Amino acid sequence: MSTEQQLLDKGAQMMQSLNPVNQINQHVCTFALYSQDLTRQIETHHYLTRLNQDFIQCAVYDTDDSHGRLIGTPLSLSLSLYMCLFCRCMCALINNICWEVFSFWIN
């Protein structure tokens, strides 16, 4: 790394806050299968932040060393929150379909 890049990095460390990153408080290691090739498996590292009892935010990396690459940012919902959102989406979908049928019969 060049001297200029090192100076920029030091300045960024002094000026920037990493408060959201510092909220990460759990590390979970899992294995995942490729959707295109189920014979391939990779090790994934999930770094978790619990926002409340119903919601967990994750940053997923391909390794836990300093050269790890971010490969995903999934959200985990509690079953009750998922069901609430599912019901709302289904109601919106049903209302949309009913409106389309209704407008078809009018025209």
SULZILIN-V653817 format. One record per pair of residues at least 24 apart in sequence whose C-alpha atoms are under 10 Angstrom apart, sorted by the first residue. I is the first residue (numbers start at 1). J is the second residue. D is the distance in whole Angstrom. If there is no record, write none. Layout:
{{I;J;D} {I;J;D}}
//
This chain:
{{20;49;9} {21;47;10} {21;49;9} {21;59;10} {22;49;9} {23;48;9} {23;49;6} {23;50;9} {23;51;9} {24;48;6} {24;49;5} {24;50;8} {24;57;9} {24;58;9} {24;59;9} {25;49;6} {25;50;8} {26;50;9} {26;58;9} {27;58;10} {27;59;10} {27;60;10} {27;64;9} {28;58;10} {28;60;9} {29;60;10} {29;61;10} {29;62;10} {29;63;9} {29;64;9} {44;70;10} {44;71;9} {44;72;10} {45;70;10} {45;71;10} {46;70;10} {46;71;10} {46;72;9} {46;73;9} {46;74;9} {47;73;10} {48;73;10} {48;74;10} {48;75;9} {48;76;10} {49;75;10} {50;76;9} {52;77;10} {52;78;10} {53;77;9} {53;78;8} {53;81;10} {54;78;5} {54;79;8} {54;80;8} {54;81;6} {54;82;9} {55;81;8} {55;82;10}}
//
